[in-house]
Amino acid sequence: MAKYTIMLACAAGMSTSLLVTKMQKSAEDQKIDAEIFATSATDVDEKISEKNPDVLLIGPQVRYLLSDFKKKLNIPVDVIDMRDYGQMNGTNVLKFAMNKVTA
């Protein structure tokens, strides 16, 4: 089992798949033991109970769900920076996630 579990959520769970790949590569390069996965915003509740993530990062396109997730979840939840998301900058998003987990 990984030391950290990072969940990403977007409208359908597909646009974050490439970002997950880039984040995993960055984690490997930095020797960070992390399981990173993506899901659709509608499947967050199911995946939370299944995977017990340490942090939930949501895509900018579903930022309107942020307050709902924050109210019902007991883990850090935040929106991925639009620029990092658009550029699929796995290193920056991983750093953002790790800052949330270790804060």
LINBEL-V813749 format. One record per backbone hydrogen bond with DSSP energy under -0.5 kcal/mol. NH is the residue of the N-H (numbers start at 1). CO is the residue of the C=O. E is the energy in kcal/mol with one decimal. If there is no record, write none. Layout:
NH,CO,E + NH,CO,E
This chain:
4,33,-1.8 + 6,35,-3.1 + 7,55,-2.4 + 8,37,-2.7 + 9,57,-2.1 + 10,39,-1.6 + 17,14,-1.3 + 18,14,-0.6 + 19,15,-0.6 + 20,16,-2.6 + 21,17,-1.9 + 22,18,-2.1 + 23,19,-2.5 + 24,20,-2.8 + 25,21,-2.0 + 26,22,-2.0 + 27,23,-2.7 + 28,24,-2.5 + 29,25,-2.5 + 30,26,-1.8 + 31,28,-1.3 + 32,27,-3.0 + 33,31,-0.6 + 34,32,-1.3 + 35,4,-3.1 + 36,34,-0.6 + 37,6,-2.3 + 39,8,-1.9 + 41,10,-2.5 + 43,40,-1.4 + 44,41,-1.0 + 47,43,-2.4 + 48,44,-2.7 + 49,45,-1.6 + 50,46,-1.5 + 51,47,-3.2 + 52,48,-2.1 + 54,5,-3.0 + 55,5,-1.1 + 56,76,-2.5 + 57,7,-2.9 + 58,78,-2.7 + 59,9,-3.1 + 62,59,-2.0 + 63,60,-1.4 + 65,62,-2.3 + 66,63,-1.8 + 69,65,-2.5 + 70,66,-2.6 + 71,67,-2.0 + 72,68,-1.7 + 73,69,-1.8 + 76,54,-0.8 + 78,56,-1.8 + 80,58,-2.9 + 85,81,-2.8 + 86,82,-2.8 + 87,83,-2.3 + 88,85,-0.9 + 89,84,-2.7 + 90,88,-1.5 + 93,89,-2.2 + 94,90,-2.4 + 95,91,-2.3 + 96,92,-2.4 + 97,93,-2.5 + 98,94,-2.9 + 99,95,-2.2 + 100,96,-1.4 + 101,97,-2.1 + 102,98,-2.4 + 103,99,-0.5
